[in-house]
């Protein structure tokens, strides 16, 4: 296949669906053998991808921030404290839709009401 660069993170969804986050900030999706590549510029120039989660939308964390893939578009996550979304290496979405992120500046909680 010839990966563009080494993969740093991976998350899986339904059988046959995998997402790979790359050191160069690009993203690769494999969906039942169909490979789609997204450049770092398409993803949003967030630096090395540090974590991925399907929740059910794809959350993508990087050195310089976070984006969410929603309706086929990469959208940046915005915070009143932007540094709270840097270097996120752990993500959790609870059954009630709240999000928890562990990043460079500690743990961040985003309620479902705030997310929507």
N, C-alpha and C positions, 0 to 999 in steps of 0.2 A: 504493500500500500504506500509506503513512503511518508511517514509522519513529517509535518513541517518542522517541528521541534519536539523535544521531549515533553510528554504529558506530566503535569504536576498533580492534578486532581481528577477524580472520576466520580460520576454518580450514575445510577441506573434507574430506569422506570419500568414500564411494562416489558415483558419478554422481548428481547431483540432491540431494546432502546438503551443506548448509552451516550453520555456526554463526557467529553474530555476537555479539561482546562489546561492550557499550555503555559510554559514558562514565559513565552513572549507575549502573552495576553490574548492569543487567539483561542478559538473554541472549535471543537470538532464534534459533530453529532453523527452517530451511526444508528440508523433506524432500519432494522431488518435487512442489513447489507447495503443500504443506500447511505453514502457518505456525503455529508455537507460540511464545508469548512467556512468559518467566519473569521475574518481578519481582526486584529486588535482594534483597528479603526472602526470596524462594524460593531464590535462589542462595546466600545466606548473608551478605549485607552485607559483602562484601570490598572495597567501593569500586570505583573505575573498573577495568574489566577490562583488564589489561595484556598478557595472552597467553592463547592457547588452543591445545590440542593434542589430537588423537585418538590414543590410545596403548595399546590400542584404546579404553579408556574415555576420556571427555572430561575433560581436566585444565583447570582454569580458575584463572588467576592474577589477583590484584588488588592494589591498593595495600595492603590490610590483611591479606593472607593468601591461601591457596589452598584450593580445594575440588575434589572429583572427583565426577563424575556416575556413580554405580554402581548398577545395578539400579533405575534410575528415580528415585534419591534423591541429592540433593546432600549430600556428606559432607565436613566440614572435614578438611584435612590437619593433623596435629599433629606438632610437633617439640620436641625438648628445648631448642632454640634458636629460639623462635618468630619472632624478627626475621629469621632466615635465609629465611623464606618471604614477606617483604614485597617488593612491587614487582618480582616476577619478570617479566622481559621476554624470556627465552629458555628453551626447554625442549627436551630431547632424551631420547628413550628408545632405548636400544641394543637390538640383536638379542637379547641375553641377558636383557632385561627391567629392566636398571638404568635409573634416572632421573637426569638431570643438570639442575639449575636454575641460571640466572644471575639473581641478584637484587641488591637494594640492598647487601647485605653480602657479595657475591662469589658464587663458584660452590659449589653444594651437590650432593653425590653421595648418592643413596639406592639402596642395593643392592636387587635383586629380593627377596632373603631378608627384608630389613627392610620392604619394601613389602607383602609378603604377610602 
